[in-house]
Amino acid sequence: MEGWLGSGSRLGEIGFWADRTPVHEAARRGEILQLQQLIANGACVNLVTYDSITPLHEASLRGQTQCVKLLLAAGAQVDARNIDGSTPLCDACASGSIECVKVLLSHGAKVNPPLYTASPLHEACMNGSPECVRLLIDVGANLEAHDCHFGTPLHVACAREHLDCVKLLLNAGANVNAAKLHETALHHAAKVKNADLVEMLVEFGGNIYARDNRGKKPSDYTCRSSQTAKCLEYYEKMPLSLSQLCRVSLRKATGQQGLAKIANFPRSCQREQR
């Protein structure tokens, strides 16, 4: 394969399309010594495959932290995009590798790359990695990043029933009533029949009467005898609790970030358990 070796080329822009190179394979398998030797011999670390995957994508997707460090030190493009638009940070979050995420962020990876697809936060929520979600939130991840297929990160976390991630997003101020085709996180919770998830969303101001593009409420997606249906029925009959009213009022007064101020709302102000 002519052109994948060359002195100084590894520090240039993204290279030409190529078949999978030995650098890709070493990065994927975590073969550190092989990768070091290839780089020392002048291998280009920025060549892309036909689907625009770089060696850094490979290493990040498989949580190969040491390979990620080697590639970045050799000039790998930290925000390179593959054919789907994903960056190495997206892939590291998809793998759930908190160490890879930290390394990429320390080398300037954008936590909010200008994508039309799933963001790093979407990927962390999809994987169900609370550590990654917490770190991304701490460095300013956009809680309302919208993917045309998945909706917001909260939609993703609810659809996958990752309650720890849902709680982190809500405590950070994610919009509990954000809609994807008018479908809210509560619709997802009802569809997966998770009563604990329904309760958490309602406690943060989730609208149980919200209707999707089919005109259906969350309760329309449950079986009457299920625990989820009973939970939604309870909330439909009961007035909002003090904690819920406070959250709704604070949301209107200060916007989404205001919710973070009541993440640790006093227990004395929480609703009585049914």
matplotlib code that plots the C-alpha trace (Angstrom):
import matplotlib.pyplot as plt

x = [0.0, 1.9, 1.8, 0.9, 4.6, 6.4, 8.6, 6.7, 3.3, 1.9, 1.7, -0.3, -4.0, -6.2, -4.7, -6.0, -8.5, -6.9, -7.5, -7.1, -3.5, -1.2, -1.7, -5.5, -5.0, -2.5, -4.7, -7.8, -6.0, -4.2, -0.8, 1.3, 4.8, 3.7, 2.1, 5.2, 7.4, 5.1, 5.0, 8.8, 9.2, 7.1, 3.6, 0.9, -1.6, -4.2, -5.0, -8.7, -10.4, -13.1, -15.6, -13.4, -12.3, -8.9, -6.7, -7.7, -11.4, -10.4, -8.5, -11.2, -14.0, -12.2, -11.0, -7.4, -6.1, -2.4, -2.9, -5.0, -2.1, 0.4, -1.6, -2.3, 1.3, 2.1, -0.3, -3.6, -6.5, -8.5, -11.8, -11.6, -15.0, -15.9, -18.5, -21.3, -20.0, -18.7, -15.5, -13.1, -14.7, -18.1, -16.5, -14.8, -18.1, -19.8, -17.2, -17.7, -14.0, -13.7, -9.9, -10.1, -12.6, -10.3, -7.3, -9.2, -10.7, -7.2, -6.0, -8.7, -11.5, -14.7, -17.4, -20.0, -18.8, -21.0, -22.8, -26.2, -25.9, -25.5, -23.2, -20.7, -23.3, -25.9, -23.3, -22.5, -26.2, -26.8, -23.9, -25.2, -22.0, -22.7, -19.1, -18.8, -22.1, -21.0, -17.7, -19.2, -21.8, -19.0, -17.1, -20.1, -21.9, -25.1, -27.9, -30.3, -28.2, -30.7, -30.3, -32.9, -33.3, -32.7, -33.9, -32.1, -29.6, -32.5, -34.6, -31.8, -31.2, -34.9, -35.3, -32.4, -33.6, -30.3, -31.8, -28.4, -27.8, -31.4, -30.9, -27.6, -29.2, -32.2, -30.2, -28.0, -31.1, -32.1, -35.5, -37.7, -40.4, -38.2, -40.0, -39.0, -41.9, -43.9, -42.7, -41.3, -39.1, -42.2, -43.5, -40.3, -40.6, -44.1, -43.1, -40.4, -42.8, -40.5, -42.4, -39.3, -38.4, -41.9, -41.8, -38.4, -39.5, -42.8, -40.9, -38.9, -41.9, -42.6, -46.0, -48.1, -50.7, -48.2, -49.3, -47.0, -47.5, -50.1, -52.1, -51.2, -50.3, -47.7, -50.4, -51.7, -48.6, -49.1, -51.2, -53.9, -52.8, -49.1, -47.3, -46.4, -50.1, -50.9, -48.1, -49.3, -53.0, -51.9, -50.2, -53.2, -55.5, -53.3, -52.4, -48.8, -46.6, -44.8, -41.4, -43.0, -44.6, -41.3, -39.5, -42.1, -42.0, -38.2, -38.1, -40.3, -38.5, -34.9, -34.9, -33.4, -30.3, -32.4, -33.3, -29.7, -30.3, -32.9, -31.1, -30.7, -34.2, -34.8, -36.5, -39.1, -40.4, -40.6, -44.0, -45.2, -44.7, -47.9]
y = [0.0, 3.0, 6.1, 4.9, 5.3, 8.5, 10.7, 13.6, 12.6, 11.5, 15.2, 16.3, 16.5, 13.5, 11.2, 9.6, 6.8, 3.4, -0.2, -1.0, -0.4, -2.1, 1.0, 0.5, -3.1, -2.4, 0.3, -1.9, -4.8, -2.7, -3.9, -1.1, -2.2, -2.8, 0.6, 2.2, 0.6, 1.5, 5.2, 5.2, 3.9, 6.8, 5.3, 7.9, 7.9, 9.9, 7.6, 6.8, 3.7, 3.8, 4.6, 7.4, 5.5, 6.6, 4.5, 6.8, 5.9, 2.2, 2.6, 4.8, 2.4, -0.4, 1.5, 1.1, 4.0, 3.6, 3.4, 6.5, 8.3, 7.1, 8.1, 11.6, 12.1, 11.2, 13.8, 12.0, 14.3, 14.4, 15.4, 13.4, 12.2, 8.9, 8.4, 8.6, 11.8, 10.3, 11.6, 9.5, 11.0, 9.7, 6.2, 6.4, 7.2, 4.4, 2.0, 3.4, 3.9, 6.8, 6.8, 7.2, 10.0, 11.8, 11.5, 12.8, 15.7, 16.6, 16.8, 19.2, 16.9, 18.9, 17.8, 19.4, 18.7, 20.2, 17.0, 16.2, 12.7, 11.3, 13.5, 12.1, 12.5, 10.5, 7.7, 7.7, 7.5, 4.8, 2.8, 3.4, 4.8, 7.1, 8.0, 9.2, 11.1, 12.8, 13.8, 15.1, 17.2, 18.6, 19.8, 21.5, 18.9, 20.2, 18.5, 19.3, 18.1, 16.6, 13.7, 13.2, 9.5, 9.4, 12.8, 14.2, 12.3, 12.0, 10.2, 7.8, 7.1, 6.5, 4.2, 2.1, 2.2, 3.6, 5.2, 6.4, 8.3, 9.7, 10.9, 12.7, 14.4, 15.6, 16.8, 18.8, 20.5, 18.4, 19.3, 16.5, 17.5, 17.8, 16.3, 14.1, 14.1, 15.3, 12.1, 12.8, 10.8, 9.7, 8.1, 6.1, 5.2, 4.0, 2.0, 0.1, -0.4, 1.0, 2.4, 3.6, 5.6, 7.1, 8.1, 9.8, 11.7, 12.9, 14.0, 16.3, 17.8, 15.3, 16.1, 12.9, 14.5, 15.2, 13.8, 12.5, 12.8, 10.0, 11.9, 9.4, 10.1, 8.0, 6.0, 4.9, 2.8, 0.7, -2.3, -1.5, -4.2, -3.2, -1.4, 1.4, 1.9, 2.1, 4.6, 6.9, 6.5, 7.6, 10.7, 11.5, 11.5, 13.2, 17.0, 17.9, 17.6, 20.5, 19.4, 19.0, 22.5, 24.0, 22.3, 23.5, 27.0, 27.2, 25.9, 28.7, 31.3, 30.4, 28.0, 24.5, 25.3, 26.4, 22.7, 22.0, 24.3, 21.9, 18.7, 18.1, 19.4, 18.9, 15.6, 17.5, 19.0, 15.8, 14.2, 11.5, 8.0, 6.4]
z = [0.0, -1.3, 0.8, 4.2, 5.3, 5.1, 7.3, 8.9, 7.3, 10.6, 11.7, 8.7, 8.0, 7.7, 5.1, 2.0, 2.0, 2.5, 3.4, 7.1, 7.9, 10.5, 12.6, 12.7, 13.7, 16.4, 17.8, 17.7, 19.5, 22.0, 20.7, 22.3, 21.3, 17.7, 17.6, 19.0, 16.4, 13.5, 14.7, 15.1, 11.5, 10.3, 9.9, 9.3, 12.3, 10.4, 7.5, 7.2, 5.9, 3.3, 6.1, 7.4, 10.5, 11.9, 14.2, 17.0, 16.4, 16.7, 19.9, 21.5, 20.6, 22.3, 25.4, 24.5, 26.6, 26.1, 22.4, 22.5, 24.3, 21.8, 18.8, 20.2, 21.0, 17.4, 16.0, 15.6, 14.9, 18.2, 16.6, 13.4, 12.2, 10.7, 8.0, 10.6, 11.9, 15.2, 16.8, 18.9, 22.0, 20.9, 20.5, 23.9, 25.5, 23.6, 25.0, 28.5, 29.0, 31.4, 31.1, 27.3, 27.7, 30.2, 27.8, 24.8, 26.8, 28.1, 24.5, 23.5, 22.2, 21.9, 24.3, 22.0, 18.5, 15.8, 14.9, 13.5, 15.0, 18.5, 20.7, 23.2, 25.9, 23.8, 23.5, 27.2, 28.0, 25.5, 27.0, 30.5, 31.9, 34.9, 35.2, 31.7, 31.9, 35.1, 33.6, 30.4, 32.3, 34.5, 31.4, 29.8, 27.7, 26.1, 27.9, 25.1, 22.2, 19.7, 17.5, 14.8, 15.6, 19.4, 20.6, 23.6, 25.9, 28.4, 25.8, 25.2, 28.9, 29.5, 26.4, 27.7, 31.3, 32.7, 35.8, 37.2, 34.0, 34.0, 37.6, 36.7, 33.7, 35.7, 38.6, 36.1, 34.7, 31.6, 30.3, 31.5, 28.9, 25.9, 22.9, 20.0, 17.6, 20.6, 22.5, 25.9, 28.3, 30.1, 26.9, 26.8, 30.4, 29.8, 26.8, 28.7, 31.6, 34.2, 37.2, 39.0, 35.9, 35.7, 39.3, 38.9, 35.8, 37.4, 40.5, 38.3, 36.7, 33.9, 32.2, 32.4, 30.0, 27.2, 23.9, 21.2, 17.4, 17.6, 20.2, 22.9, 26.6, 28.4, 30.1, 26.7, 26.2, 29.4, 30.2, 32.8, 35.2, 35.2, 37.9, 35.5, 34.7, 38.3, 38.9, 36.1, 37.2, 40.7, 39.5, 37.2, 40.1, 42.7, 42.7, 42.2, 45.4, 46.9, 45.5, 42.0, 42.2, 43.2, 40.3, 37.8, 39.2, 39.3, 35.7, 34.6, 36.6, 35.8, 33.0, 32.9, 34.9, 37.8, 38.4, 39.5, 42.4, 43.9, 43.0, 46.8, 47.7, 51.5, 52.3, 54.4, 51.1, 49.2, 48.7, 51.0, 49.7, 48.6]

ax = plt.figure().add_subplot(projection="3d")
ax.plot(x, y, z, "-o")
ax.set_aspect("equal")
plt.show()
